[in-house]
Amino acid sequence: MNETCLRAYKALKINQKYKFITYTIRDHREVVVDRTCGPQCTYGDFLEALPPNESRYAVYDYTY
């Protein structure tokens, strides 16, 4: 996992800068940030960000 992935995760977890982050594997060897979305995004936006025929790792900041 590269440094950009870690920074994005910390921004979501600590600063609540993102509602979700999706990650993908590039060149079959490196995990990279695929997409981020700000705190205004909804769960529907998150679902739309997931491609139907490709794998993604994701972190979603669920509010309860």
N, CA, C, O and CB atoms as a CASP TS submission, in Angstrom:
PFRMAT TS
TARGET T0000
AUTHOR 0000-0000-0000
METHOD Language model
MODEL 1
PARENT N/A
ATOM      1  N   MET     1       0.860  -1.174   0.000  1.00  0.00           N
ATOM      2  CA  MET     1       0.000   0.000   0.000  1.00  0.00           C
ATOM      3  C   MET     1       0.902   1.232   0.000  1.00  0.00           C
ATOM      4  O   MET     1       1.866   1.308   0.762  1.00  0.00           O
ATOM      5  CB  MET     1      -0.976   0.001   1.235  1.00  0.00           C
ATOM      6  N   ASN     2       0.583   2.178  -0.849  1.00  0.00           N
ATOM      7  CA  ASN     2       1.437   3.367  -0.928  1.00  0.00           C
ATOM      8  C   ASN     2       1.013   4.432   0.090  1.00  0.00           C
ATOM      9  O   ASN     2      -0.027   4.316   0.738  1.00  0.00           O
ATOM     10  CB  ASN     2       1.397   3.954  -2.348  1.00  0.00           C
ATOM     11  N   GLU     3       1.833   5.452   0.211  1.00  0.00           N
ATOM     12  CA  GLU     3       1.619   6.506   1.208  1.00  0.00           C
ATOM     13  C   GLU     3       0.316   7.284   0.973  1.00  0.00           C
ATOM     14  O   GLU     3      -0.309   7.738   1.932  1.00  0.00           O
ATOM     15  CB  GLU     3       2.798   7.469   1.198  1.00  0.00           C
ATOM     16  N   THR     4      -0.092   7.440  -0.277  1.00  0.00           N
ATOM     17  CA  THR     4      -1.334   8.142  -0.595  1.00  0.00           C
ATOM     18  C   THR     4      -2.537   7.429   0.015  1.00  0.00           C
ATOM     19  O   THR     4      -3.475   8.073   0.486  1.00  0.00           O
ATOM     20  CB  THR     4      -1.506   8.260  -2.115  1.00  0.00           C
ATOM     21  N   CYS     5      -2.506   6.117   0.006  1.00  0.00           N
ATOM     22  CA  CYS     5      -3.601   5.335   0.599  1.00  0.00           C
ATOM     23  C   CYS     5      -3.697   5.595   2.097  1.00  0.00           C
ATOM     24  O   CYS     5      -4.789   5.784   2.633  1.00  0.00           O
ATOM     25  CB  CYS     5      -3.398   3.828   0.337  1.00  0.00           C
ATOM     26  N   LEU     6      -2.567   5.603   2.756  1.00  0.00           N
ATOM     27  CA  LEU     6      -2.550   5.831   4.196  1.00  0.00           C
ATOM     28  C   LEU     6      -3.009   7.244   4.544  1.00  0.00           C
ATOM     29  O   LEU     6      -3.770   7.427   5.494  1.00  0.00           O
ATOM     30  CB  LEU     6      -1.152   5.586   4.751  1.00  0.00           C
ATOM     31  N   ARG     7      -2.560   8.240   3.791  1.00  0.00           N
ATOM     32  CA  ARG     7      -2.988   9.619   4.034  1.00  0.00           C
ATOM     33  C   ARG     7      -4.496   9.776   3.841  1.00  0.00           C
ATOM     34  O   ARG     7      -5.155  10.459   4.625  1.00  0.00           O
ATOM     35  CB  ARG     7      -2.239  10.580   3.103  1.00  0.00           C
ATOM     36  N   ALA     8      -5.043   9.147   2.802  1.00  0.00           N
ATOM     37  CA  ALA     8      -6.486   9.232   2.552  1.00  0.00           C
ATOM     38  C   ALA     8      -7.258   8.587   3.698  1.00  0.00           C
ATOM     39  O   ALA     8      -8.266   9.132   4.149  1.00  0.00           O
ATOM     40  CB  ALA     8      -6.850   8.551   1.210  1.00  0.00           C
ATOM     41  N   TYR     9      -6.792   7.430   4.174  1.00  0.00           N
ATOM     42  CA  TYR     9      -7.465   6.754   5.278  1.00  0.00           C
ATOM     43  C   TYR     9      -7.447   7.615   6.547  1.00  0.00           C
ATOM     44  O   TYR     9      -8.460   7.741   7.235  1.00  0.00           O
ATOM     45  CB  TYR     9      -6.803   5.396   5.550  1.00  0.00           C
ATOM     46  N   LYS    10      -6.290   8.201   6.846  1.00  0.00           N
ATOM     47  CA  LYS    10      -6.198   9.058   8.037  1.00  0.00           C
ATOM     48  C   LYS    10      -7.099  10.287   7.902  1.00  0.00           C
ATOM     49  O   LYS    10      -7.696  10.731   8.883  1.00  0.00           O
ATOM     50  CB  LYS    10      -4.737   9.497   8.270  1.00  0.00           C
ATOM     51  N   ALA    11      -7.197  10.837   6.690  1.00  0.00           N
ATOM     52  CA  ALA    11      -8.075  11.992   6.459  1.00  0.00           C
ATOM     53  C   ALA    11      -9.530  11.614   6.693  1.00  0.00           C
ATOM     54  O   ALA    11     -10.302  12.430   7.196  1.00  0.00           O
ATOM     55  CB  ALA    11      -7.894  12.538   5.030  1.00  0.00           C
ATOM     56  N   LEU    12      -9.916  10.408   6.342  1.00  0.00           N
ATOM     57  CA  LEU    12     -11.282   9.938   6.585  1.00  0.00           C
ATOM     58  C   LEU    12     -11.497   9.693   8.079  1.00  0.00           C
ATOM     59  O   LEU    12     -12.471  10.170   8.661  1.00  0.00           O
ATOM     60  CB  LEU    12     -11.567   8.644   5.779  1.00  0.00           C
ATOM     61  N   LYS    13     -10.596   8.958   8.679  1.00  0.00           N
ATOM     62  CA  LYS    13     -10.771   8.538  10.072  1.00  0.00           C
ATOM     63  C   LYS    13     -10.626   9.688  11.075  1.00  0.00           C
ATOM     64  O   LYS    13     -11.455   9.837  11.973  1.00  0.00           O
ATOM     65  CB  LYS    13      -9.770   7.460  10.403  1.00  0.00           C
ATOM     66  N   ILE    14      -9.592  10.485  10.924  1.00  0.00           N
ATOM     67  CA  ILE    14      -9.294  11.510  11.918  1.00  0.00           C
ATOM     68  C   ILE    14      -9.969  12.844  11.597  1.00  0.00           C
ATOM     69  O   ILE    14     -10.579  13.460  12.471  1.00  0.00           O
ATOM     70  CB  ILE    14      -7.795  11.705  12.021  1.00  0.00           C
ATOM     71  N   ASN    15      -9.860  13.286  10.354  1.00  0.00           N
ATOM     72  CA  ASN    15     -10.364  14.608   9.978  1.00  0.00           C
ATOM     73  C   ASN    15     -11.771  14.588   9.387  1.00  0.00           C
ATOM     74  O   ASN    15     -12.360  15.643   9.152  1.00  0.00           O
ATOM     75  CB  ASN    15      -9.430  15.234   8.993  1.00  0.00           C
ATOM     76  N   GLN    16     -12.301  13.416   9.152  1.00  0.00           N
ATOM     77  CA  GLN    16     -13.622  13.244   8.534  1.00  0.00           C
ATOM     78  C   GLN    16     -13.736  14.044   7.235  1.00  0.00           C
ATOM     79  O   GLN    16     -14.764  14.661   6.956  1.00  0.00           O
ATOM     80  CB  GLN    16     -14.728  13.672   9.512  1.00  0.00           C
ATOM     81  N   LYS    17     -12.659  14.019   6.451  1.00  0.00           N
ATOM     82  CA  LYS    17     -12.607  14.732   5.177  1.00  0.00           C
ATOM     83  C   LYS    17     -13.388  13.994   4.094  1.00  0.00           C
ATOM     84  O   LYS    17     -13.915  14.618   3.173  1.00  0.00           O
ATOM     85  CB  LYS    17     -11.157  14.924   4.737  1.00  0.00           C
ATOM     86  N   TYR    18     -13.463  12.670   4.202  1.00  0.00           N
ATOM     87  CA  TYR    18     -14.149  11.844   3.197  1.00  0.00           C
ATOM     88  C   TYR    18     -15.258  11.023   3.834  1.00  0.00           C
ATOM     89  O   TYR    18     -15.194  10.669   5.012  1.00  0.00           O
ATOM     90  CB  TYR    18     -13.151  10.915   2.488  1.00  0.00           C
ATOM     91  N   LYS    19     -16.271  10.729   3.038  1.00  0.00           N
ATOM     92  CA  LYS    19     -17.323   9.792   3.464  1.00  0.00           C
ATOM     93  C   LYS    19     -16.908   8.377   3.097  1.00  0.00           C
ATOM     94  O   LYS    19     -17.185   7.423   3.824  1.00  0.00           O
ATOM     95  CB  LYS    19     -18.696  10.147   2.811  1.00  0.00           C
ATOM     96  N   PHE    20     -16.229   8.255   1.940  1.00  0.00           N
ATOM     97  CA  PHE    20     -15.715   6.940   1.566  1.00  0.00           C
ATOM     98  C   PHE    20     -14.474   7.054   0.699  1.00  0.00           C
ATOM     99  O   PHE    20     -14.200   8.083   0.081  1.00  0.00           O
ATOM    100  CB  PHE    20     -16.783   6.143   0.838  1.00  0.00           C
ATOM    101  N   ILE    21     -13.733   5.949   0.682  1.00  0.00           N
ATOM    102  CA  ILE    21     -12.555   5.799  -0.168  1.00  0.00           C
ATOM    103  C   ILE    21     -12.659   4.429  -0.815  1.00  0.00           C
ATOM    104  O   ILE    21     -12.981   3.447  -0.147  1.00  0.00           O
ATOM    105  CB  ILE    21     -11.208   5.958   0.649  1.00  0.00           C
ATOM    106  N   THR    22     -12.390   4.359  -2.106  1.00  0.00           N
ATOM    107  CA  THR    22     -12.258   3.055  -2.747  1.00  0.00           C
ATOM    108  C   THR    22     -10.816   2.905  -3.207  1.00  0.00           C
ATOM    109  O   THR    22     -10.168   3.867  -3.622  1.00  0.00           O
ATOM    110  CB  THR    22     -13.257   2.898  -3.946  1.00  0.00           C
ATOM    111  N   TYR    23     -10.342   1.690  -3.122  1.00  0.00           N
ATOM    112  CA  TYR    23      -8.974   1.356  -3.517  1.00  0.00           C
ATOM    113  C   TYR    23      -9.029   0.286  -4.600  1.00  0.00           C
ATOM    114  O   TYR    23      -9.969  -0.507  -4.661  1.00  0.00           O
ATOM    115  CB  TYR    23      -8.131   0.868  -2.292  1.00  0.00           C
ATOM    116  N   THR    24      -8.015   0.277  -5.449  1.00  0.00           N
ATOM    117  CA  THR    24      -7.894  -0.753  -6.463  1.00  0.00           C
ATOM    118  C   THR    24      -6.447  -1.230  -6.508  1.00  0.00           C
ATOM    119  O   THR    24      -5.554  -0.575  -5.969  1.00  0.00           O
ATOM    120  CB  THR    24      -8.352  -0.229  -7.850  1.00  0.00           C
ATOM    121  N   ILE    25      -6.221  -2.355  -7.141  1.00  0.00           N
ATOM    122  CA  ILE    25      -4.874  -2.885  -7.307  1.00  0.00           C
ATOM    123  C   ILE    25      -4.403  -2.552  -8.716  1.00  0.00           C
ATOM    124  O   ILE    25      -5.037  -2.937  -9.699  1.00  0.00           O
ATOM    125  CB  ILE    25      -4.831  -4.427  -7.047  1.00  0.00           C
ATOM    126  N   ARG    26      -3.301  -1.842  -8.807  1.00  0.00           N
ATOM    127  CA  ARG    26      -2.753  -1.444 -10.104  1.00  0.00           C
ATOM    128  C   ARG    26      -1.600  -2.374 -10.465  1.00  0.00           C
ATOM    129  O   ARG    26      -0.748  -2.684  -9.632  1.00  0.00           O
ATOM    130  CB  ARG    26      -2.279   0.041 -10.082  1.00  0.00           C
ATOM    131  N   ASP    27      -1.590  -2.805 -11.702  1.00  0.00           N
ATOM    132  CA  ASP    27      -0.518  -3.661 -12.239  1.00  0.00           C
ATOM    133  C   ASP    27      -0.319  -4.944 -11.433  1.00  0.00           C
ATOM    134  O   ASP    27       0.790  -5.476 -11.378  1.00  0.00           O
ATOM    135  CB  ASP    27       0.788  -2.888 -12.279  1.00  0.00           C
ATOM    136  N   HIS    28      -1.367  -5.434 -10.818  1.00  0.00           N
ATOM    137  CA  HIS    28      -1.353  -6.690 -10.052  1.00  0.00           C
ATOM    138  C   HIS    28      -0.362  -6.677  -8.887  1.00  0.00           C
ATOM    139  O   HIS    28       0.061  -7.736  -8.423  1.00  0.00           O
ATOM    140  CB  HIS    28      -1.022  -7.841 -10.972  1.00  0.00           C
ATOM    141  N   ARG    29       0.016  -5.462  -8.404  1.00  0.00           N
ATOM    142  CA  ARG    29       0.987  -5.463  -7.314  1.00  0.00           C
ATOM    143  C   ARG    29       0.902  -4.292  -6.352  1.00  0.00           C
ATOM    144  O   ARG    29       1.477  -4.361  -5.265  1.00  0.00           O
ATOM    145  CB  ARG    29       2.328  -5.499  -7.879  1.00  0.00           C
ATOM    146  N   GLU    30       0.206  -3.219  -6.710  1.00  0.00           N
ATOM    147  CA  GLU    30       0.194  -2.042  -5.841  1.00  0.00           C
ATOM    148  C   GLU    30      -1.234  -1.572  -5.583  1.00  0.00           C
ATOM    149  O   GLU    30      -2.016  -1.388  -6.516  1.00  0.00           O
ATOM    150  CB  GLU    30       1.021  -0.907  -6.462  1.00  0.00           C
ATOM    151  N   VAL    31      -1.565  -1.379  -4.311  1.00  0.00           N
ATOM    152  CA  VAL    31      -2.871  -0.848  -3.937  1.00  0.00           C
ATOM    153  C   VAL    31      -2.804   0.674  -4.028  1.00  0.00           C
ATOM    154  O   VAL    31      -1.902   1.298  -3.470  1.00  0.00           O
ATOM    155  CB  VAL    31      -3.291  -1.315  -2.495  1.00  0.00           C
ATOM    156  N   VAL    32      -3.769   1.266  -4.739  1.00  0.00           N
ATOM    157  CA  VAL    32      -3.807   2.720  -4.924  1.00  0.00           C
ATOM    158  C   VAL    32      -5.225   3.232  -4.668  1.00  0.00           C
ATOM    159  O   VAL    32      -6.195   2.480  -4.767  1.00  0.00           O
ATOM    160  CB  VAL    32      -3.335   3.111  -6.357  1.00  0.00           C
ATOM    161  N   VAL    33      -5.332   4.516  -4.337  1.00  0.00           N
ATOM    162  CA  VAL    33      -6.646   5.138  -4.158  1.00  0.00           C
ATOM    163  C   VAL    33      -7.324   5.228  -5.513  1.00  0.00           C
ATOM    164  O   VAL    33      -6.754   5.747  -6.472  1.00  0.00           O
ATOM    165  CB  VAL    33      -6.526   6.552  -3.499  1.00  0.00           C
ATOM    166  N   ASP    34      -8.536   4.722  -5.584  1.00  0.00           N
ATOM    167  CA  ASP    34      -9.322   4.764  -6.817  1.00  0.00           C
ATOM    168  C   ASP    34     -10.211   5.997  -6.834  1.00  0.00           C
ATOM    169  O   ASP    34     -10.254   6.731  -7.822  1.00  0.00           O
ATOM    170  CB  ASP    34     -10.174   3.491  -6.964  1.00  0.00           C
ATOM    171  N   ARG    35     -10.927   6.221  -5.722  1.00  0.00           N
ATOM    172  CA  ARG    35     -11.871   7.338  -5.665  1.00  0.00           C
ATOM    173  C   ARG    35     -12.119   7.725  -4.214  1.00  0.00           C
ATOM    174  O   ARG    35     -12.112   6.877  -3.321  1.00  0.00           O
ATOM    175  CB  ARG    35     -13.205   6.973  -6.364  1.00  0.00           C
ATOM    176  N   THR    36     -12.339   9.022  -3.993  1.00  0.00           N
ATOM    177  CA  THR    36     -12.752   9.522  -2.682  1.00  0.00           C
ATOM    178  C   THR    36     -13.981  10.389  -2.887  1.00  0.00           C
ATOM    179  O   THR    36     -14.241  10.865  -3.993  1.00  0.00           O
ATOM    180  CB  THR    36     -11.600  10.325  -1.977  1.00  0.00           C
ATOM    181  N   CYS    37     -14.734  10.591  -1.819  1.00  0.00           N
ATOM    182  CA  CYS    37     -15.903  11.451  -1.893  1.00  0.00           C
ATOM    183  C   CYS    37     -16.047  12.160  -0.544  1.00  0.00           C
ATOM    184  O   CYS    37     -15.881  11.547   0.510  1.00  0.00           O
ATOM    185  CB  CYS    37     -17.196  10.630  -2.254  1.00  0.00           C
ATOM    186  N   GLY    38     -16.351  13.434  -0.591  1.00  0.00           N
ATOM    187  CA  GLY    38     -16.442  14.261   0.610  1.00  0.00           C
ATOM    188  C   GLY    38     -17.577  13.865   1.536  1.00  0.00           C
ATOM    189  O   GLY    38     -18.360  12.970   1.216  1.00  0.00           O
ATOM    190  N   PRO    39     -17.671  14.527   2.685  1.00  0.00           N
ATOM    191  CA  PRO    39     -18.661  14.168   3.698  1.00  0.00           C
ATOM    192  C   PRO    39     -20.112  14.354   3.260  1.00  0.00           C
ATOM    193  O   PRO    39     -21.017  13.820   3.902  1.00  0.00           O
ATOM    194  CB  PRO    39     -18.420  14.974   4.922  1.00  0.00           C
ATOM    195  N   GLN    40     -20.348  15.090   2.194  1.00  0.00           N
ATOM    196  CA  GLN    40     -21.717  15.293   1.700  1.00  0.00           C
ATOM    197  C   GLN    40     -22.247  14.080   0.931  1.00  0.00           C
ATOM    198  O   GLN    40     -23.442  14.011   0.642  1.00  0.00           O
ATOM    199  CB  GLN    40     -21.767  16.525   0.805  1.00  0.00           C
ATOM    200  N   CYS    41     -21.384  13.135   0.599  1.00  0.00           N
ATOM    201  CA  CYS    41     -21.801  11.971  -0.197  1.00  0.00           C
ATOM    202  C   CYS    41     -22.699  11.035   0.605  1.00  0.00           C
ATOM    203  O   CYS    41     -22.636  10.976   1.833  1.00  0.00           O
ATOM    204  CB  CYS    41     -20.574  11.205  -0.701  1.00  0.00           C
ATOM    205  N   THR    42     -23.522  10.318  -0.116  1.00  0.00           N
ATOM    206  CA  THR    42     -24.468   9.387   0.502  1.00  0.00           C
ATOM    207  C   THR    42     -24.035   7.942   0.253  1.00  0.00           C
ATOM    208  O   THR    42     -23.101   7.671  -0.501  1.00  0.00           O
ATOM    209  CB  THR    42     -25.896   9.620  -0.044  1.00  0.00           C
ATOM    210  N   TYR    43     -24.738   7.035   0.905  1.00  0.00           N
ATOM    211  CA  TYR    43     -24.471   5.616   0.675  1.00  0.00           C
ATOM    212  C   TYR    43     -24.773   5.255  -0.785  1.00  0.00           C
ATOM    213  O   TYR    43     -24.101   4.403  -1.365  1.00  0.00           O
ATOM    214  CB  TYR    43     -25.314   4.737   1.640  1.00  0.00           C
ATOM    215  N   GLY    44     -25.765   5.891  -1.365  1.00  0.00           N
ATOM    216  CA  GLY    44     -26.080   5.681  -2.782  1.00  0.00           C
ATOM    217  C   GLY    44     -24.921   6.094  -3.683  1.00  0.00           C
ATOM    218  O   GLY    44     -24.620   5.411  -4.662  1.00  0.00           O
ATOM    219  N   ASP    45     -24.267   7.216  -3.352  1.00  0.00           N
ATOM    220  CA  ASP    45     -23.080   7.645  -4.095  1.00  0.00           C
ATOM    221  C   ASP    45     -21.978   6.589  -3.992  1.00  0.00           C
ATOM    222  O   ASP    45     -21.293   6.289  -4.970  1.00  0.00           O
ATOM    223  CB  ASP    45     -22.571   9.008  -3.565  1.00  0.00           C
ATOM    224  N   PHE    46     -21.822   6.038  -2.797  1.00  0.00           N
ATOM    225  CA  PHE    46     -20.827   4.989  -2.579  1.00  0.00           C
ATOM    226  C   PHE    46     -21.111   3.782  -3.470  1.00  0.00           C
ATOM    227  O   PHE    46     -20.210   3.267  -4.132  1.00  0.00           O
ATOM    228  CB  PHE    46     -20.807   4.564  -1.099  1.00  0.00           C
ATOM    229  N   LEU    47     -22.355   3.338  -3.484  1.00  0.00           N
ATOM    230  CA  LEU    47     -22.711   2.179  -4.306  1.00  0.00           C
ATOM    231  C   LEU    47     -22.485   2.446  -5.789  1.00  0.00           C
ATOM    232  O   LEU    47     -22.049   1.558  -6.522  1.00  0.00           O
ATOM    233  CB  LEU    47     -24.164   1.792  -4.069  1.00  0.00           C
ATOM    234  N   GLU    48     -22.777   3.658  -6.231  1.00  0.00           N
ATOM    235  CA  GLU    48     -22.560   4.017  -7.629  1.00  0.00           C
ATOM    236  C   GLU    48     -21.080   4.063  -7.993  1.00  0.00           C
ATOM    237  O   GLU    48     -20.726   3.889  -9.160  1.00  0.00           O
ATOM    238  CB  GLU    48     -23.198   5.357  -7.922  1.00  0.00           C
ATOM    239  N   ALA    49     -20.228   4.290  -7.026  1.00  0.00           N
ATOM    240  CA  ALA    49     -18.786   4.350  -7.273  1.00  0.00           C
ATOM    241  C   ALA    49     -18.166   2.970  -7.470  1.00  0.00           C
ATOM    242  O   ALA    49     -17.046   2.856  -7.967  1.00  0.00           O
ATOM    243  CB  ALA    49     -18.096   5.054  -6.127  1.00  0.00           C
ATOM    244  N   LEU    50     -18.886   1.931  -7.084  1.00  0.00           N
ATOM    245  CA  LEU    50     -18.359   0.569  -7.222  1.00  0.00           C
ATOM    246  C   LEU    50     -18.668   0.030  -8.613  1.00  0.00           C
ATOM    247  O   LEU    50     -19.833  -0.037  -9.006  1.00  0.00           O
ATOM    248  CB  LEU    50     -18.953  -0.365  -6.137  1.00  0.00           C
ATOM    249  N   PRO    51     -17.637  -0.355  -9.362  1.00  0.00           N
ATOM    250  CA  PRO    51     -17.879  -0.884 -10.702  1.00  0.00           C
ATOM    251  C   PRO    51     -18.534  -2.260 -10.627  1.00  0.00           C
ATOM    252  O   PRO    51     -18.231  -3.035  -9.720  1.00  0.00           O
ATOM    253  CB  PRO    51     -16.565  -0.962 -11.496  1.00  0.00           C
ATOM    254  N   PRO    52     -19.430  -2.577 -11.571  1.00  0.00           N
ATOM    255  CA  PRO    52     -20.172  -3.827 -11.490  1.00  0.00           C
ATOM    256  C   PRO    52     -19.330  -5.088 -11.732  1.00  0.00           C
ATOM    257  O   PRO    52     -19.674  -6.159 -11.231  1.00  0.00           O
ATOM    258  CB  PRO    52     -21.285  -3.790 -12.471  1.00  0.00           C
ATOM    259  N   ASN    53     -18.244  -4.975 -12.486  1.00  0.00           N
ATOM    260  CA  ASN    53     -17.493  -6.177 -12.862  1.00  0.00           C
ATOM    261  C   ASN    53     -16.025  -6.128 -12.475  1.00  0.00           C
ATOM    262  O   ASN    53     -15.208  -6.844 -13.054  1.00  0.00           O
ATOM    263  CB  ASN    53     -17.601  -6.396 -14.334  1.00  0.00           C
ATOM    264  N   GLU    54     -15.684  -5.297 -11.509  1.00  0.00           N
ATOM    265  CA  GLU    54     -14.304  -5.195 -11.053  1.00  0.00           C
ATOM    266  C   GLU    54     -14.272  -5.173  -9.530  1.00  0.00           C
ATOM    267  O   GLU    54     -15.216  -4.719  -8.883  1.00  0.00           O
ATOM    268  CB  GLU    54     -13.622  -3.931 -11.634  1.00  0.00           C
ATOM    269  N   SER    55     -13.187  -5.664  -8.975  1.00  0.00           N
ATOM    270  CA  SER    55     -13.036  -5.693  -7.515  1.00  0.00           C
ATOM    271  C   SER    55     -12.538  -4.349  -7.006  1.00  0.00           C
ATOM    272  O   SER    55     -11.796  -3.647  -7.694  1.00  0.00           O
ATOM    273  CB  SER    55     -12.066  -6.815  -7.089  1.00  0.00           C
ATOM    274  N   ARG    56     -12.951  -3.999  -5.801  1.00  0.00           N
ATOM    275  CA  ARG    56     -12.469  -2.816  -5.118  1.00  0.00           C
ATOM    276  C   ARG    56     -12.426  -3.109  -3.622  1.00  0.00           C
ATOM    277  O   ARG    56     -13.243  -3.866  -3.098  1.00  0.00           O
ATOM    278  CB  ARG    56     -13.367  -1.583  -5.426  1.00  0.00           C
ATOM    279  N   TYR    57     -11.465  -2.500  -2.951  1.00  0.00           N
ATOM    280  CA  TYR    57     -11.456  -2.430  -1.495  1.00  0.00           C
ATOM    281  C   TYR    57     -12.091  -1.092  -1.153  1.00  0.00           C
ATOM    282  O   TYR    57     -11.945  -0.133  -1.911  1.00  0.00           O
ATOM    283  CB  TYR    57      -9.986  -2.574  -0.884  1.00  0.00           C
ATOM    284  N   ALA    58     -12.786  -1.009  -0.038  1.00  0.00           N
ATOM    285  CA  ALA    58     -13.462   0.242   0.284  1.00  0.00           C
ATOM    286  C   ALA    58     -13.503   0.466   1.792  1.00  0.00           C
ATOM    287  O   ALA    58     -13.527  -0.473   2.587  1.00  0.00           O
ATOM    288  CB  ALA    58     -14.880   0.246  -0.291  1.00  0.00           C
ATOM    289  N   VAL    59     -13.512   1.758   2.154  1.00  0.00           N
ATOM    290  CA  VAL    59     -13.733   2.191   3.529  1.00  0.00           C
ATOM    291  C   VAL    59     -14.876   3.188   3.469  1.00  0.00           C
ATOM    292  O   VAL    59     -14.830   4.146   2.697  1.00  0.00           O
ATOM    293  CB  VAL    59     -12.426   2.822   4.183  1.00  0.00           C
ATOM    294  N   TYR    60     -15.908   2.967   4.286  1.00  0.00           N
ATOM    295  CA  TYR    60     -17.066   3.846   4.314  1.00  0.00           C
ATOM    296  C   TYR    60     -17.270   4.325   5.745  1.00  0.00           C
ATOM    297  O   TYR    60     -17.313   3.512   6.669  1.00  0.00           O
ATOM    298  CB  TYR    60     -18.339   3.125   3.776  1.00  0.00           C
ATOM    299  N   ASP    61     -17.394   5.624   5.937  1.00  0.00           N
ATOM    300  CA  ASP    61     -17.594   6.210   7.260  1.00  0.00           C
ATOM    301  C   ASP    61     -19.097   6.234   7.555  1.00  0.00           C
ATOM    302  O   ASP    61     -19.795   7.193   7.224  1.00  0.00           O
ATOM    303  CB  ASP    61     -16.976   7.654   7.341  1.00  0.00           C
ATOM    304  N   TYR    62     -19.569   5.178   8.173  1.00  0.00           N
ATOM    305  CA  TYR    62     -20.993   5.028   8.452  1.00  0.00           C
ATOM    306  C   TYR    62     -21.373   5.848   9.692  1.00  0.00           C
ATOM    307  O   TYR    62     -20.740   5.727  10.741  1.00  0.00           O
ATOM    308  CB  TYR    62     -21.355   3.533   8.654  1.00  0.00           C
ATOM    309  N   THR    63     -22.391   6.666   9.564  1.00  0.00           N
ATOM    310  CA  THR    63     -22.894   7.450  10.679  1.00  0.00           C
ATOM    311  C   THR    63     -24.077   6.727  11.297  1.00  0.00           C
ATOM    312  O   THR    63     -25.025   6.381  10.592  1.00  0.00           O
ATOM    313  CB  THR    63     -23.293   8.874  10.226  1.00  0.00           C
ATOM    314  N   TYR    64     -24.037   6.498  12.582  1.00  0.00           N
ATOM    315  CA  TYR    64     -25.151   5.827  13.247  1.00  0.00           C
ATOM    316  C   TYR    64     -25.653   6.632  14.411  1.00  0.00           C
ATOM    317  O   TYR    64     -26.592   6.216  15.090  1.00  0.00           O
ATOM    318  CB  TYR    64     -24.746   4.450  13.714  1.00  0.00           C
TER
END
